[in-house]
């Protein structure tokens, strides 16, 4: 048999095999026939990433609706599906609101598991809160364990913010009770509420209202971060903080943070409720801030608190103590005292060795 006959025979056999193979395999068989039976990978084809021997179960713990200020535990299982022992090098949460068990340095045998405990401390402001625990290993790629919860108040705002972007200066927001019971809006945006389609002088309280908001004429340097709605449901939901979305409340806000090297991440302290004349204890967390140097601590004295004071008439705020938190943070224990009953909103000022910063806060004092 000469070479031409052999080649023709090989091509005929390959064509017959193509008819017998599944469609997905025909291209491979054709390539083999064209190269004398040798498979060839396309040039420049990406290499398939090797699967990690580590799996996290579950990868996400979804808490669903949670109460503001509540703490929720969660458990994860770190699974070693490989054939060699793997050591956890570090476990780092992305948020100080997350406490985790100490798993750094723990070894996981082949086919073995390791439990990771974590908890999410829900903020007092409404909205979806997500915390991530970053895990690193000696013989496996990094992995993540996530916890998320939807912080919901007893009175729900829709939307849960004031949308003042792109030069919008006015709009509306709906507020409704989650249980469908009537309630009263007592203040909105620091003044008497402006209702749409409701007259409090002649209409009975409702379970839902439409409120008008306006930021007309407010200069950029005075743009509020929050627009507060106060209700008569003091025990359950005295105030609804609505984030003001505006170019002036984003990266342009609080430029002094670059020089003092700290921020309050939530940019809000909801001090809750208390009795007038009696101290109420709350905590405020300062977080080290230096994005220009990727978090490097250039001023170790950034958290040395010199003073804390209220900028709201009728309320005093005093520093009781402070403690450091791993990951460059400091938690301040404060006492809040109101000299009368009612709703208070405004700012408090914190001064450290590196500078001053203002934090919006709310407090409702009930009378005896």
C-alpha positions in Angstrom: 0.0 0.0 0.0 1.5 3.3 -1.0 1.4 6.5 1.1 -1.5 8.1 -0.9 -3.6 4.9 -0.4 -2.8 4.7 3.3 -3.7 8.4 3.8 -7.0 8.0 2.0 -7.8 4.9 4.1 -7.0 6.7 7.3 -9.2 9.6 6.3 -12.1 7.2 5.5 -11.8 5.4 8.8 -11.7 8.8 10.6 -14.8 9.9 8.8 -16.6 6.7 9.8 -15.6 7.2 13.4 -17.1 10.7 13.3 -20.5 9.4 12.5 -20.4 7.1 15.5 -19.1 9.7 18.0 -21.3 12.2 19.9 -21.5 15.6 18.3 -19.4 17.2 21.1 -16.5 14.7 20.3 -16.5 15.0 16.5 -14.2 18.1 16.5 -11.6 16.2 18.6 -11.7 13.2 16.3 -11.4 15.4 13.2 -8.4 17.1 14.7 -6.8 13.8 15.5 -7.4 12.5 11.9 -5.8 15.7 10.5 -2.7 15.3 12.7 -2.2 11.6 12.2 -4.0 10.6 15.4 -2.3 13.3 17.6 -4.5 15.6 19.6 -3.5 19.3 19.7 -4.8 22.1 21.9 -5.7 25.4 20.3 -2.9 27.9 20.6 -3.5 30.6 23.2 -6.3 28.6 25.0 -6.5 29.4 28.7 -5.5 26.7 31.1 -8.3 25.4 33.3 -7.9 26.6 36.9 -7.3 23.8 39.3 -10.1 23.2 41.7 -9.4 24.2 45.3 -9.3 21.4 47.9 -11.1 23.8 50.4 -14.8 24.3 50.5 -16.9 26.4 52.8 -20.3 25.1 53.9 -22.5 27.0 53.6 -20.7 29.7 51.6 -23.3 32.3 52.7 -25.4 32.5 55.9 -28.4 34.6 55.0 -30.1 35.8 58.2 -33.0 37.4 56.4 -34.7 40.2 58.3 -33.0 41.2 61.6 -33.6 43.8 64.3 -31.4 46.8 64.4 -28.7 46.5 67.0 -29.2 42.8 67.4 -26.4 40.1 67.2 -26.7 36.9 65.3 -24.4 33.8 65.5 -23.5 31.7 62.5 -21.5 28.6 61.9 -19.5 27.5 58.9 -17.7 24.2 58.1 -14.3 24.4 56.4 -13.9 21.2 54.4 -10.6 19.8 53.2 -11.4 17.7 50.2 -7.8 17.2 49.2 -5.2 14.5 49.9 -2.8 16.5 52.1 -3.1 18.3 55.4 -3.9 22.0 55.2 -3.2 24.7 57.8 -5.4 27.8 58.2 -2.9 30.7 58.1 -5.4 33.5 59.0 -9.1 34.4 59.3 -9.8 38.1 59.0 -13.3 39.7 59.0 -13.8 42.7 56.8 -15.9 44.4 59.5 -15.5 45.0 63.2 -19.2 44.1 63.4 -18.1 40.4 63.0 -16.6 38.3 65.8 -15.0 35.0 64.8 -13.6 32.0 66.6 -9.8 31.5 66.6 -9.0 29.1 63.7 -5.6 30.5 62.7 -3.0 27.8 62.9 -5.5 25.0 63.0 -4.8 22.0 60.8 -7.4 20.2 58.7 -6.6 16.6 57.8 -7.4 15.2 54.3 -11.1 14.6 54.2 -11.4 16.4 57.5 -13.4 19.5 58.6 -13.0 22.5 60.9 -15.8 24.6 62.4 -15.7 28.4 62.1 -18.0 30.4 64.4 -18.9 33.9 63.5 -21.5 36.5 64.5 -23.0 39.6 62.9 -23.8 42.6 65.0 -26.5 44.4 63.0 -26.2 48.2 62.8 -29.1 50.5 63.9 -29.5 52.0 60.4 -31.8 50.0 58.0 -30.5 48.2 55.0 -28.7 45.1 53.9 -25.5 44.4 55.9 -22.9 41.9 54.7 -19.8 40.7 56.5 -17.1 38.6 55.0 -14.4 36.5 56.7 -11.3 36.1 54.5 -9.5 32.8 55.0 -6.0 32.0 53.9 -4.3 28.6 53.8 -0.8 27.2 53.3 -1.7 24.7 50.6 -4.9 26.1 49.1 -6.2 29.3 47.5 -8.0 31.8 49.8 -11.7 31.3 50.6 -14.5 33.4 52.0 -17.3 32.9 54.4 -20.2 35.4 54.3 -23.0 36.5 56.6 -25.7 38.9 55.6 -28.8 40.3 57.1 -31.5 42.8 56.1 -31.8 45.3 59.0 -35.5 46.2 59.2 -37.2 48.7 61.4 -40.8 48.4 62.6 -41.6 51.4 60.3 -40.2 50.8 56.8 -39.1 53.6 54.4 -39.4 53.1 50.7 -36.9 53.9 49.4 -34.6 53.7 52.4 -32.7 56.8 51.4 -33.1 60.3 50.1 -32.0 60.3 46.4 -30.5 63.8 45.8 -28.0 62.8 43.1 -27.6 64.6 39.8 -28.7 67.9 41.2 -32.1 66.6 42.4 -33.2 68.8 45.3 -36.6 67.5 46.2 -38.7 64.3 46.2 -40.9 62.0 48.3 -40.5 58.9 50.4 -43.1 56.5 51.7 -43.1 55.2 55.3 -45.3 52.4 56.5 -45.7 50.2 59.6 -44.5 46.7 59.1 -47.5 45.4 61.2 -50.1 47.5 59.4 -50.9 49.5 62.6 -51.5 53.2 62.4 -48.8 55.5 63.7 -47.9 59.2 63.7 -45.0 61.0 62.1 -43.8 63.7 64.5 -40.8 65.2 62.7 -39.1 64.8 59.3 -35.8 66.4 58.2 -35.5 68.4 61.5 -38.9 70.1 61.2 -42.7 69.4 61.1 -43.4 66.7 58.5 -44.7 67.7 55.0 -47.3 65.2 54.0 -48.6 64.4 50.5 -52.3 63.6 50.4 -52.7 63.7 54.2 -53.8 66.5 56.6 -52.9 65.7 60.3 -55.4 68.4 61.4 -58.4 66.5 60.1 -57.3 63.0 59.0 -57.0 60.0 61.3 -53.5 58.4 61.8 -52.7 55.9 59.1 -50.4 52.9 58.6 -48.7 54.6 55.6 -47.7 58.1 54.6 -46.0 59.9 51.8 -43.6 62.5 53.0 -42.0 65.3 50.9 -38.4 66.2 51.4 -36.5 69.2 50.1 -32.8 70.2 50.1 -33.3 73.3 48.0 -30.7 76.0 48.7 -28.6 73.8 51.0 -24.9 74.4 50.1 -22.5 71.5 49.6 -20.6 72.0 52.8 -23.9 71.9 54.8 -25.5 69.0 53.1 -26.7 66.6 55.8 -25.7 62.9 55.6 -29.0 61.7 57.1 -32.6 62.8 56.8 -34.4 61.6 60.0 -38.0 60.7 60.3 -39.4 60.5 63.9 -42.5 58.5 64.9 -44.6 58.0 68.0 -43.7 54.4 68.2 -40.9 55.2 70.6 -40.5 51.7 72.1 -40.1 50.1 68.7 -39.0 52.6 66.2 -38.5 56.2 67.4 -36.5 57.3 64.4 -35.8 56.2 60.8 -32.4 57.3 59.5 -32.5 57.9 55.7 -29.1 58.2 54.0 -28.9 61.3 51.8 -27.4 60.3 48.5 -25.7 63.3 47.1 -22.3 64.1 45.6 -21.6 66.3 48.6 -22.2 63.4 51.1 -19.9 61.0 49.4 -16.1 61.3 48.9 -16.3 65.0 49.2 -17.6 64.8 52.8 -15.3 65.1 55.8 -12.1 65.7 53.9 -10.3 66.1 57.3 -10.4 62.3 57.6 -7.3 62.2 55.4 -5.2 64.1 58.0 -6.6 62.7 61.2 -6.4 59.0 60.0 -9.8 57.8 61.4 -13.4 57.6 60.5 -16.7 56.3 61.9 -17.6 53.7 59.4 -21.4 53.9 59.7 -21.2 57.7 59.9 -24.0 57.5 62.5 -24.6 56.9 66.2 -28.2 55.9 67.0 -28.1 56.3 70.8 -31.6 54.7 71.2 -33.9 55.9 74.0 -33.5 56.8 77.6 -35.0 58.8 80.5 -34.2 62.5 80.7 -31.7 63.3 83.4 -30.5 59.7 83.5 -27.3 58.6 81.6 -27.6 56.1 78.7 -24.5 54.1 77.7 -23.7 53.7 74.1 -20.6 52.7 72.1 -19.0 54.4 69.1 -16.3 52.8 67.0 -13.4 54.7 65.4 -11.7 52.9 62.6 -8.2 53.7 61.3 -8.2 55.3 57.9 -5.3 55.7 55.5 -6.2 54.5 52.0 -3.4 56.5 50.4 -0.8 54.2 52.1 -3.0 51.0 52.0 -3.9 51.2 55.7 -0.4 51.8 57.0 -0.3 53.4 60.4 1.6 56.6 60.1 0.3 58.1 63.3 0.1 55.5 66.1 -1.6 58.1 68.3 -4.6 58.4 66.0 -6.9 56.8 68.6 -5.7 58.8 71.6 -9.0 60.5 72.4 -8.7 63.9 74.1 -12.4 64.8 74.3 -16.0 64.0 73.2 -18.7 66.6 73.3 -22.3 67.1 72.1 -23.1 69.8 69.6 -26.8 69.5 70.3 -28.5 71.8 72.9 -30.1 69.8 75.7 -27.8 66.8 75.4 -24.4 66.1 76.9 -22.1 63.3 75.9 -19.2 62.1 78.0 -16.4 59.7 77.3 -16.4 56.9 80.0 -13.7 54.6 78.6 -12.2 53.2 75.4 -10.7 49.9 74.3 -8.7 48.8 71.2 -10.0 46.3 68.8 -7.7 44.1 66.6 -7.5 45.4 63.1 -6.8 49.1 64.0 -10.0 50.2 65.6 -11.0 51.8 68.9 -14.4 51.5 70.7 -15.5 54.4 72.8 -17.9 53.9 75.7 -20.1 57.1 76.0 -22.7 58.4 78.3 -25.6 60.4 76.8 -27.8 62.5 79.1 -30.7 64.7 78.0 -32.0 67.5 80.2 -35.6 67.2 78.8 -37.8 64.7 77.1 -38.2 64.5 73.3 -36.3 63.8 70.1 -32.7 65.0 69.6 -30.7 64.9 66.4 -27.5 66.5 65.5 -23.8 65.9 65.8 -21.2 65.0 68.4 -17.5 65.9 68.1 -14.6 63.6 68.8 -11.1 64.9 69.2 -8.0 62.7 69.1 -4.3 63.4 69.0 -4.6 63.7 65.2 -7.6 65.9 64.8 -11.4 66.4 65.2 -14.3 64.7 63.5 -18.1 65.1 63.7 -20.5 62.2 63.9 -24.3 62.5 63.4 -26.3 61.0 66.2 -29.9 60.7 67.4 -31.4 60.2 70.9 -34.9 60.1 72.3 -35.5 60.9 75.9 -38.7 59.9 77.6 -39.9 61.7 80.7 -40.4 60.0 84.0 
